[in-house]
Amino acid sequence: MSYDRYVAICKPLYYGTLMDSTACATMAAAAWGAGVLSSLLHTASTFSLPLCHGNVVNQFFCEIPQILKLSCSASYLREVVIIIFSLSLAFGCFVFIVVTYVQIFMAVLRMPSEQGRNKAFSTCLPHLAVVSLFLSTAFFAYLKPLSTSSPLLDLTVALLYSVVPPTLNPIIYSMRNREIRHALRKVLQYELFQLP
């Protein structure tokens, strides 16, 4: 999506050429392929781990760090290598998003009309909000110190990054629609001022 926004804002005359069906299919295939490869590697690796600390995962889904806590063999290093591979893929995507949005913002700030700047920002901000929400909750989940890790905190954080971003995604994207913004404002005003 960041590349689509970049082409639409920075190279609008080339949009039809750069974002044709082949380019879209290639980008979608690359995203799906990377996701499937990463999932297959993680699944194969975790299924081959011997578990000696029971088989109860303190999560509402089988998350890899929780499964690694149950493992008793030194073969978990293979899973750590796969996690590093997955993180490098994610970091590459993150750098790509940051670079494209820096170029977008530089182009937008050079626009002479305020109306054009507002339209460009309103096009980019929903995607940035969704990506930031997902990344911030995922970073908090995986980069928190182990000393502060408790089962309840792990469960809460996992719920936060796996449920909250997908739930807020349609709300954030629909805020560009004037009728939905107006309806949401009416609902919030009613709820806030009609409390007993």
Steps between C-alpha positions, in 0.01 A plus 500: 500500500786738569634445148153563357478827695853592393424452131162677528650806670858522372453364146132551417553510123667159509243339731329298226833367378665429835194357677364278226350159571838327460664721763209450740504123449878489549483697825211289628681178408818619674307587818308172500812301412705654781218440747449137393876430505538649846197309630617170355848542648359584844246218492750235390752615758261518796340162420841338514584638847478252788288636784602407854321769701152376415287601208291781648560836332413804709347685207178496306697383194827309452748781487860408424667652810253311720578173323874565535448530877366143500791358303780317677744439216775711353331474160305816580797686348362400159178684588701803616670510157158486333378782725802707397417426135138608554609814684734592215209465255282716725780754545544520122129576461521757779795678335318498166190656660707766680698592187188529283317711759800731544498557124122551506518755781784687328291517182186602689675778689620643165142522370389861455132455585381426850204305362736268310710445812189419706376253238840330481529476878146364532594232247813392693406540864257205533765256376761654727263480797425131443866408444610702806232342718599148396876557523488677836294224662711225340825672605370529853402133497830364375754753628386533859754389761466142618518619860161673463347203321211339681241263351222757541708776340600267212136409443386863513770617260432214258133590504591865447707450185296218349148637554518880532667590164268284286200634693601863457614458138156546336415781741819690419458457124134594508571829678575649159127473423318816610169321572666245726690773688174687550316186619782411740502855637123479562532162674784622721317821589188302586696253712703767677214735580226247570676322783298500825 
